[in-house]
Amino acid sequence: MGLTIPVILNSVNNLSDARYAAGMGVDLMGFEVEIAAERYINPDLYKAITAWLSGVKTVAEIAVLTPATLAIIQEHYQPDLIQFEKAEGISIELLSKITFIQKITAEKGAELDLLQHLESLILNPATFILLELSDWKDWTNHPEEILKVNHSFPVLWALPVEKEDALQIQNMELKGLALKGGDEQRPGWKDLDQLIDILEALEEN
């Protein structure tokens, strides 16, 4: 048993999401470590949640990676990977020593243009490229463009997926899928329905 493709669950801030996703075989789990982030998770909570995880690589999510934020992440979180959108003041030499995911966001309506020019935006040596395409409602109508990028780069696709899209995702043989966690409605109680539907649809028989 397991998932048919690699999956990252981003923005995790509670144990309910973390334990369920880990049990389903999610490969990567992201935590927002920037204080201003919507789902910020402090070092103590991060350690408490990740202590329950086994076989899952942890990811510290931040908007801009700088030498200062890198030092904080390495000292207080010690994740397996760092996910960021921009790098400022980081030398190529230092970047080469970091295992990272580069997040690239497409503006609504500019998704195809982004895919066509993706190579010029990629920082080497990114382990994965997370393409934030959550507003791309008609992505299923562009399999050729998606497949071309999918075959060229190690992409984690953040798409507006439903459980009905699982077969198309598998037929496209996407290299990875990016999903998002949600907030607990009260401690220990959480509606996991949407996440369950998608992960179960991607589960191997």
N, C-alpha and C positions, 0 to 999 in steps of 0.2 A: 504493500500500500504506500501511497505517497501522492505528490502532485505531478501532473504531466509536464509542467514547465517550472523553472525557477520563479519564485515569488518573493517580493519584498513587501512587508507591511510597514508603512510609514506612519509617523505621528502617533505612536503608541504611548499612552499615558496611564494605563491601568492593567492590572494583572489578568482581568477577564479576557481581554483581547490577546494578551501575550501568551497565556497558557493554552487557549484554544488554538491560536495560529501555530504555535510550536507543535502541538499535538497533531495538527493536520499536515505538518511537514514544510511549513514556510522556511525558506532558506535564510532570509535576511530580515532583521527587525530594526526599524529606525525610531529614534527618540529625539525630539526637538530639545536642544540643549542651550538655546539662546533665551535669556530671561524674557525678552519682549515677544517671544513666539506664542502663538495661540494655544498650543498644547505643550508649553514648557514643562520639562521634568527636571527636578533638581538632582544632584548627585546621590543623595540618600535614597530617594525613590527609585532612581535608575538602578542602583545596586540591589535594592530590595526586589525589584521585578526580575532583573536579569539573573539573580541567584536561583530562580525557579526554572530557568531555561537550560536546555541541553541540546547540543547539535545545531544551534541557531547562531549565525554571525550577527553581532550587534553593530549598529550604525549610528553615529552621532550626526544629527542634522543641524546645519547652520547655513544662514544665507551667504555670509561673506567670511571666507577663511583668511585670517591674518596671522602673523607670528604670535600675537597676544592671545587670540582665541584658540589657536592651535595648542599653545602651552596649557591653557585652562582645560581643554578637552583631554589632553594627554595626562594631566595630573589628576583630574577629578573623575573622569569617565573611563578612560582606557578602552575605547571600543575597538572592534576589529577593523572597521572602515569609518571614514568620515565622508559625509555627503554635503556638498556646497554648490552654490550657484556662481559665485565669483571668488577669485583669489587675488588678494591685494598684498603686495610686499612680500610675497612668497617666491623665492628664487626657484629656477628650474631644478637646481640640484636638490633643494629641500623637497620640492614637489615629487621628485622621483623616489623619495624615501617614504612617501605616504601612500597607503592603500586607500584609494578614494573613489567615490561615485560623483560624477559631474552631473548636476541637474540643469537641464536646459528647458525653458518654458516657452511655448509658442503662444503668440497673441492670437486671440480668437479671429478666425478667418485667414490666418497666415500659416496654417499647419503645413500645407503642401510646399510652400516656399521654404519653410524651415527644413523640411526633409531634403529638399534639393540642395541646400547649402550647408548641410549638417557638418560635413567634413571640416570646413573652415572654422567651425566653432569649438571643435573638440580639443581638450587639453590632454596631452600625453604625459604620463601613462595611466589614464583612467582605467580602472578595473571594469566599471560599468558606466553607461550613459543613461541617466534617467530622463526620459522625454515626457514632460508634463503637457499632456494633450487632453486634459479632462473636459474641455469645452468642445472637443471635436465630435459633434453628434453624428456625422455621417462617415466616420472612419471605416465602417464596413464596406463602403462603396469604393474604397481605394486600396484594394489588396496589392496591386502591382507596386505602388509607391512604398507601401509598408514593407513588402517582401524585399525590395531592393536595399532598403536601409537595414533591415533585419539581418540580411546575409552579409552585410559589410561591417557592422559595428556591434559591440556587445550591449544591446539596448534593453533597458527595463521600460516597458511601455505603460505609462499612466493614461489609460483610456477610460471613457465612460462605459464600462462593461456591465452587463447583466448576466445572470446565469444562462440565459438563452444564447449568449455569444460564445460559450465554452467550446462548442464544436468548431466554430470558425477560427478561434484562437489556436486550437490544436492543429487544424488544417494548415494554417499559416506557419506553424512551427515557430512561433515567436520565441525569442531567446529568453524573455523574461517579462513578468507583469508586475506593475506597482499598484498596490492597493493602500487604502488609508484606514487607520483605526478611528474609533469614535470615543465620545465621552461617556463615562458611567453616569447613569441618572441618579444613583445614590451608591455609596460604597458597597461593593459586593454584588450589585445588581446591574445588569446591562443587557440591552437588546442587541443580540448578535445576528439577527435574522439575515440581513443583507450579506454580511461577511460569510456566514455559514453557506448561504445559497451559492455564492461564487466559488468558494474553495471546494465545496462538495462537487460542484459541476466540473471542476478541474482535477478531481481526484481520480487516480488510476483504479481500474477495476481489478 
